[in-house]
Amino acid sequence: MVLVSRICLALCLFALCACQITLPDLSATSRSSPVLFSQSGIVLRAPTGYCADTKSLRDTPETGFALMANCKALKGRRLSPKDPILAVLTASISAPLSQDAVVDPAVLKTFFATDTGRAALSRSGAAGDVTVLETFAKGDAYYIHALDRSPNPIGDLSPEYWRTVTLLKGRIVTLTVTPFAAYPLTTAQIKRQITYFTEDMSEANRDPAEVIVSEQETR
């Protein structure tokens, strides 16, 4: 596979950022079963305790988007102190890539160190609103820990979030975990949630043929 160019990557990430700037209100209608994006064939699997907000779902030939939150809250139920504190999760899907690509950590590290890269991480699109705290690659995903001080459209979200950039079925997919400011999570908790979210999405979208080969190899 050939490496995705810096220009192509920047354009794709800008498209994803545009998807995330206008976030919908949480809906009382939700479902906990996996959601199939029919245009891309990508399966959205919400982690335990999370449900997809059906009114947030966008599935077009060019992009896909979904927001996930606490299942009880989405159904309009009052949360109790015993309920786990959950964040807001988002998944954004880019247009199909015109060529085979891989997640190149060196390219991504360079990109997110630029004003253009930090602008792509900002809800406002302003590079000055974002501070990148940490980045690393794991498997087929690139992890980003950042602070976004720009206003958010769905309530009092924490400026801190973790995000991953990965490739699924020929599209760039970004997954984000952002806690509520009133119910903060530790950096380690946010990182753990993004790790589970990313691994679940990778498993849900694995080629069945790869699964069969993997099972045969472990016998």
C-alpha positions in Angstrom: 0.0 0.0 0.0 1.2 3.5 -0.7 1.4 6.2 2.0 -1.3 8.8 2.0 0.2 12.2 1.1 0.3 15.1 3.5 -2.0 17.2 1.3 -4.6 14.4 0.9 -4.5 13.7 4.7 -5.0 17.4 5.5 -8.0 17.7 3.3 -9.6 14.5 4.7 -9.1 15.7 8.3 -10.6 19.1 7.5 -13.7 17.3 6.1 -13.9 15.3 9.4 -13.5 18.5 11.4 -16.4 20.1 9.6 -18.6 17.1 10.5 -17.8 17.6 14.2 -18.3 21.3 14.4 -22.1 21.1 14.3 -23.2 18.5 16.8 -26.9 17.7 17.3 -28.9 17.8 20.5 -29.2 14.5 22.4 -32.4 12.6 21.4 -34.7 10.6 23.5 -34.7 7.9 20.8 -31.7 5.6 20.9 -30.5 2.1 20.2 -27.8 0.0 21.7 -27.3 -2.5 18.8 -24.5 -2.0 16.3 -25.3 0.6 13.6 -24.3 -0.1 10.0 -23.3 2.9 7.8 -24.7 1.6 4.5 -22.7 4.0 2.3 -19.3 2.9 3.6 -20.1 -0.5 5.1 -18.6 0.6 8.4 -20.2 -0.9 11.6 -20.5 1.4 14.6 -20.2 -0.5 17.8 -20.9 1.6 20.9 -19.0 0.6 24.1 -20.8 -0.8 27.1 -23.2 1.7 28.6 -23.3 3.9 25.5 -26.0 4.2 22.8 -26.0 5.9 19.5 -28.2 9.0 19.3 -30.3 8.2 16.2 -31.0 11.8 15.3 -27.3 12.5 15.1 -26.6 9.8 12.5 -25.4 11.0 9.1 -24.8 8.5 6.4 -24.0 9.9 2.9 -21.7 8.7 0.1 -19.2 11.3 1.2 -19.3 11.3 5.0 -20.7 9.6 8.1 -21.2 10.8 11.6 -22.7 9.5 14.9 -22.8 10.7 18.5 -23.0 8.3 21.5 -23.9 9.0 25.1 -25.3 7.3 28.2 -28.1 5.0 27.2 -30.3 6.0 30.1 -29.8 9.7 29.4 -30.7 9.3 25.8 -33.9 7.5 26.8 -34.9 10.5 29.0 -34.3 8.6 32.3 -32.9 10.4 35.3 -29.4 9.2 36.2 -28.6 8.1 39.8 -25.4 8.6 41.7 -24.8 4.9 41.2 -24.7 5.2 37.4 -21.2 5.3 35.8 -20.1 8.7 34.6 -19.8 8.4 30.9 -18.5 10.9 28.3 -19.7 11.9 24.9 -18.3 9.8 22.0 -18.3 10.8 18.4 -17.4 8.9 15.2 -16.7 10.6 11.9 -16.1 8.9 8.6 -14.4 10.6 5.6 -15.1 10.3 1.9 -13.5 7.2 0.3 -9.8 7.6 -0.2 -8.7 7.7 -3.8 -5.8 5.4 -3.1 -4.7 2.7 -0.7 -3.3 4.3 2.5 -1.8 3.5 5.8 -1.8 5.4 9.1 1.7 6.8 9.0 2.6 8.1 12.5 5.5 10.3 11.2 3.1 12.1 8.8 0.4 12.5 11.4 2.8 13.8 14.0 4.2 16.4 11.6 0.7 17.4 10.5 -0.8 17.9 14.0 2.2 20.0 15.0 1.2 22.6 12.4 -1.4 25.3 12.6 -3.4 23.4 10.0 -3.3 20.2 12.0 -4.3 21.9 15.3 -7.1 23.8 13.5 -8.5 20.4 12.4 -8.6 19.3 16.0 -10.5 22.4 17.1 -14.3 22.7 17.3 -14.0 26.3 16.2 -11.4 25.6 13.5 -9.0 27.9 15.2 -5.5 26.5 15.8 -4.9 28.8 18.8 -7.7 27.1 20.7 -5.9 23.7 20.7 -3.0 22.4 22.6 -1.7 18.9 21.7 -0.6 17.2 24.9 0.5 13.8 23.7 0.4 11.6 20.6 1.3 8.0 19.9 0.6 5.2 17.5 -0.8 1.8 18.5 -1.7 -0.9 16.0 -3.5 0.7 13.1 -4.6 3.8 15.0 -3.0 7.2 15.9 -3.9 8.5 19.4 -4.1 12.3 20.2 -4.6 13.8 23.6 -5.5 17.4 23.4 -7.1 20.5 25.0 -9.7 22.4 23.0 -10.6 25.7 24.6 -13.1 26.7 21.9 -16.9 26.9 22.7 -18.8 23.6 22.4 -22.4 23.4 21.0 -23.8 20.6 23.1 -23.3 21.8 26.7 -20.5 22.0 29.2 -18.0 19.6 27.8 -14.5 19.4 29.2 -11.7 21.0 27.1 -9.8 17.7 27.4 -10.3 14.9 25.0 -8.7 11.8 23.5 -9.1 11.1 19.8 -7.9 8.4 17.4 -7.4 8.5 13.6 -7.6 5.2 11.9 -8.4 3.6 8.6 -11.5 1.4 8.1 -12.6 0.0 4.8 -10.8 2.6 2.8 -11.9 5.6 4.8 -10.4 7.8 7.5 -12.3 7.4 10.7 -11.9 9.6 13.8 -13.1 8.5 17.2 -13.3 11.0 20.1 -14.0 10.7 23.8 -14.9 14.0 25.6 -16.1 14.1 29.2 -18.6 16.6 30.7 -17.0 19.4 32.7 -19.5 18.8 35.6 -18.6 15.0 35.7 -14.9 15.0 35.0 -13.0 11.8 34.2 -9.3 11.4 34.8 -6.9 11.5 31.9 -6.3 7.8 32.4 -10.1 7.1 32.3 -10.6 9.0 29.1 -7.6 7.2 27.6 -9.0 3.8 28.6 -12.3 4.6 27.0 -10.8 5.7 23.7 -8.7 2.6 23.7 -11.7 0.3 24.2 -13.7 2.3 21.7 -11.0 2.1 19.0 -10.4 -1.6 19.6 -14.1 -2.4 19.5 -14.5 -0.5 16.2 -11.5 -2.3 14.7 -12.9 -5.7 15.8 -16.4 -4.9 14.5 -15.0 -4.0 11.1 -12.5 -6.8 10.7 -12.7 -8.7 7.4 -14.3 -12.1 8.2 -11.6 -13.8 6.1 -9.0 -12.3 8.5 -10.9 -13.6 11.5 -10.8 -17.2 10.0 -7.1 -17.0 9.2 -6.4 -15.7 12.7 -8.3 -18.5 14.4 -6.5 -21.1 12.3 -3.1 -19.6 13.2 -3.8 -19.8 16.9 -4.8 -23.5 16.9 
